[in-house]
């Protein structure tokens, strides 16, 4: 598992080394994705496997389902922009190991998508489902969506006495 995460991290460094002078909007947005993806990765690592079924209250998603939902969303948005095939859903997966692996693959897909994106290509019209929208809409929606659900992971980590990655060292 650590090998997979190290490869994703190495790929991230290379992919986000975009020229901010030529593509300032893309460089900033790609860096925002890198930050949230790293926070989610660290959250998955921190939560003990036996707590992946933990939920804040009845009727809400457990930690595992938030992670599966994030994997699916990243795959959906980034495959639509990159033109690739969307991987099968993992939303109902409960295994920490399987979800960590699926998350690493989703981050790799999105990292490659961001690496191939420029300010100009953000205006390209892409198809997602029945809709045709600018690539920027999907990539920026994915960023916002990832940050939104990272907030859910933060709550679940704190309820289990764990410090979220974005609060470490404070």
C-alpha positions in Angstrom: 0.0 0.0 0.0 2.8 2.4 0.9 4.4 1.8 -2.6 1.1 2.8 -4.2 0.9 6.0 -2.1 4.6 6.9 -2.8 4.1 6.5 -6.6 1.0 8.7 -6.4 3.0 11.3 -4.4 5.9 11.2 -6.9 3.4 11.5 -9.8 1.7 14.4 -8.0 5.0 16.4 -7.7 5.7 16.0 -11.4 2.2 16.7 -12.5 1.7 19.8 -10.5 4.9 21.4 -11.6 3.0 23.5 -14.1 4.2 26.8 -15.4 2.2 29.3 -13.4 3.1 32.1 -15.8 1.6 30.2 -18.8 -1.3 28.6 -17.0 -1.9 30.5 -13.8 -5.6 29.4 -13.3 -4.8 25.8 -13.9 -1.7 25.9 -11.7 -3.7 27.3 -8.8 -6.6 24.9 -9.2 -4.3 21.9 -9.7 -2.5 22.8 -6.5 -5.8 23.0 -4.6 -6.6 19.5 -5.8 -3.2 18.2 -4.7 -3.8 19.7 -1.2 -7.2 18.2 -0.7 -6.2 14.8 -2.3 -3.3 14.6 0.2 -5.5 15.5 3.1 -8.0 12.8 2.1 -5.2 10.2 1.6 -3.8 11.0 5.1 -7.3 10.8 6.5 -7.8 7.3 5.0 -4.4 6.3 6.5 -5.3 7.7 10.0 -8.7 6.0 10.4 -8.2 2.5 11.8 -9.7 -0.2 9.6 -12.1 -1.3 12.3 -13.5 2.3 12.3 -14.3 2.5 8.6 -17.9 1.7 9.4 -18.2 4.5 11.9 -20.9 7.2 11.3 -21.7 10.3 13.3 -25.4 9.5 13.7 -27.8 7.0 12.3 -29.0 7.9 8.8 -25.6 9.3 7.7 -22.9 7.7 5.7 -20.1 5.9 7.4 -16.5 6.9 6.9 -16.1 4.1 4.3 -19.0 5.3 2.2 -17.7 8.9 2.2 -14.4 7.5 0.9 -16.1 5.4 -1.7 -18.2 8.4 -2.8 -15.1 10.5 -3.1 -13.4 7.8 -5.2 -16.4 7.6 -7.5 -16.7 11.4 -7.9 -13.0 11.8 -8.7 -13.2 9.0 -11.3 -16.4 10.5 -12.8 -15.2 14.0 -13.1 -11.6 13.3 -14.2 -12.5 10.5 -16.7 -15.1 12.8 -18.3 -12.4 15.5 -18.8 -9.6 13.1 -19.8 -11.9 11.1 -22.1 -11.0 7.9 -20.3 -13.2 5.0 -19.2 -14.8 5.6 -15.8 -13.9 2.8 -13.4 -16.6 0.8 -11.6 -18.2 2.3 -8.5 -16.7 1.5 -5.1 -19.2 3.5 -3.1 -20.4 0.4 -1.1 -16.9 -1.0 -0.5 -16.1 -1.2 3.2 -12.5 -2.5 3.3 -9.9 0.1 4.2 -7.3 -1.6 2.0 -9.6 -1.7 -1.0 -10.7 1.9 -0.6 -7.2 3.1 0.0 -6.1 1.4 -3.3 -9.2 2.8 -5.2 -8.5 6.3 -3.8 -4.9 6.1 -4.9 -6.0 5.1 -8.4 -8.5 8.0 -8.5 -5.9 10.5 -7.4 -3.6 9.1 -10.1 -6.3 9.6 -12.7 -7.0 13.1 -11.6 -3.4 14.0 -11.3 -2.8 12.9 -14.9 -5.9 14.9 -15.9 -4.6 18.0 -14.2 -1.2 17.5 -15.8 -2.7 17.5 -19.2 -4.9 20.6 -18.5 -4.1 24.2 -19.5 -6.0 27.4 -19.0 -7.1 27.1 -22.7 -8.2 23.5 -22.4 -10.3 24.3 -19.4 -12.7 26.0 -21.9 -13.1 22.8 -24.0 -16.6 21.4 -23.9 -16.7 17.8 -22.6 -19.5 15.4 -22.1 -20.5 14.0 -18.7 -23.6 11.9 -18.8 -26.1 13.7 -20.9 -24.6 17.2 -20.2 -22.0 19.1 -22.2 -20.0 21.5 -20.1 -16.7 23.3 -20.0 -13.9 21.1 -18.6 -13.3 23.8 -16.0 -16.8 23.2 -14.5 -16.1 19.5 -13.9 -12.5 20.0 -12.6 -13.5 22.8 -10.3 -16.6 21.1 -9.1 -14.5 18.1 -8.2 -12.2 20.3 -6.2 -15.1 21.8 -4.3 -16.8 18.5 -3.8 -13.6 16.9 -2.5 -13.1 19.7 0.0 -16.8 19.4 1.1 -16.4 15.8 1.9 -13.0 16.2 3.4 -14.9 18.2 6.0 -17.1 15.1 6.7 -13.9 13.0 7.1 -12.6 15.6 9.6 -15.7 15.3 11.7 -15.5 11.5 11.8 -11.8 11.6 12.6 -12.3 14.0 15.5 -15.2 12.0 16.8 -12.7 9.1 17.1 -10.1 11.2 18.9 -7.9 11.7 15.8 -6.4 14.9 14.6 -7.2 15.7 11.0 -4.3 16.1 8.6 -5.0 19.8 8.0 -4.8 20.4 11.7 -1.6 18.5 12.4 1.3 20.5 13.9 -0.9 23.2 15.4 
